[in-house]
């Protein structure tokens, strides 16, 4: 029987459990393999193990079937046979505490952040700006800081850019950066982003990290799933940018934890190649730096992709747990890549990792774990343990039930449009700002409301965000970036 503080993955061919100490699970990891080799089920198994240990999980549900975590499994056939071959597993079919999220708010709670929290570096990457356009965006954010203008959604930034076009004196020494061409290009990119539906990502109530970290009532870690089935195909840059933002926020907000018996949070980044494809060099360098440093905050980052070659070498070198499902090699380039994957493991004299890579069946993997002292263990051929939850998607009725029973019900579902840059600048022109359909203006709370009850509402979340931003803004002009604390300042307003 494995230790309760083990991240148990499965069993070797002799039936012995294979896993890694949970206290080393913040050393990050990789789940790789060709399509159809069992990566999603492995991810499901890992999410369950983290949840059982009281560790919160955030994962992207790319194919729409990871949400089966919210329903009890019904093992049959080969799955039942594999369970029978692992008598130590104590397999008990059950559902896990799952919270569903969706940027568009259709299949889960709406997932939002603000432009102010995202900052110009990440936003510039999302908009795929040139260097000159990026400089203009930085100049606009600098004016927003100085003028006390909140940038919450896209209409705020558009209003600010138009205002600066008419009042270039506000830019001061940065006036040369905001050329007519750069300003018009920024406005065009923002309009394109709106047409792609990405404007739904920006606004309030914005995601509060404490809601992700809050455990379930029975002590298990809650599993937060982002429905990315449409997002990855229709707006992959939005998907990647949101995950980078989440990583940045965790790094900036969480305190140092030192050595702990388990992580605070496990992040699973599916389609991980999207995080690095076309990413500006400056952003990629900071991302690599945060991946290296965030483990001290108690966060384990797990990349899910087809091939380890999809990740930069500097990131691969930081991954302690490696789970490699089967790969296929038909060309000389693929065979070279296959050898590189095999060489990434500590050799096992009992078998040839290169040969086994092409022989692995569905649900089998080569696994490299860390020993107690943090050094690599020899690679082993492992049968992945079946999950206790359902293998396959939930029905629409089951999804609706999960959302209705969510402890976050009502917290994020109604958008709020409080006074920000757009309203302030319209007011300066003597114009009445338009209220977007379905976006009520945030009302001031009465003093008779109970503070505890109010802060649990959507309006309360907006107030908490406003108070936090105001406190961070007092007494200094902010320097934003992907990782504000690494640059010597905070990027939150």
Number of C-alpha atoms within 10 A of each C-alpha: 10 13 11 12 17 20 25 22 24 27 23 19 11 8 15 16 21 22 22 22 19 22 17 26 29 27 24 25 24 25 26 30 22 15 13 12 21 21 27 22 21 24 20 23 23 21 28 26 23 27 24 19 18 22 26 25 25 22 22 25 22 20 15 17 18 25 29 23 27 22 23 17 19 14 19 10 7 9 15 13 11 19 21 13 14 20 13 14 17 11 17 12 15 15 16 24 20 24 24 24 22 22 26 18 18 10 16 22 24 24 23 25 22 20 21 24 23 26 24 25 21 24 21 21 19 20 19 16 20 14 10 14 22 22 19 25 24 22 22 23 24 19 18 18 19 13 11 17 22 25 28 25 23 23 20 21 26 20 19 22 22 15 16 19 18 10 11 16 11 16 18 10 9 17 17 13 19 24 15 11 10 19 20 16 15 22 17 14 16 20 17 14 18 14 10 13 16 21 20 21 23 22 26 28 28 23 20 15 13 9 13 17 19 16 18 17 10 9 13 20 29 28 29 23 23 26 27 22 15 15 20 20 11 14 15 17 21 24 24 24 19 22 18 18 19 17 20 24 20 18 24 20 13 16 11 12 13 9 14 14 13 22 25 22 27 25 23 26 24 25 19 22 20 20 23 16 13 12 19 16 10 10 18 17 13 17 21 16 15 19 21 18 13 22 24 19 22 29 28 26 24 25 25 24 23 21 21 25 15 19 19 13 11 13 19 19 11 14 22 24 23 25 24 29 31 25 22 13 14 7 9 9 9 13 15 11 17 22 15 14 19 19 12 15 20 16 16 13 9 8 12 11 24 15 12 16 24 14 15 19 15 15 21 25 32 23 26 27 27 20 15 12 7 13 11 16 19 15 23 23 24 27 24 29 25 24 27 24 25 25 22 17 17 19 11 10 9 15 20 15 11 20 20 13 10 17 14 17 15 14 22 23 16 18 24 22 22 23 16 17 23 24 21 19 18 15 12 9 9 9 11 10 13 9 12 11 7 10 14 13 14 17 11 10 13 9 7 6 10 10 12 9 9 15 16 14 18 23 25 20 21 23 20 16 19 15 13 13 17 14 12 16 18 11 7 10 18 20 19 25 24 27 26 19 16 14 13 11 15 21 25 24 24
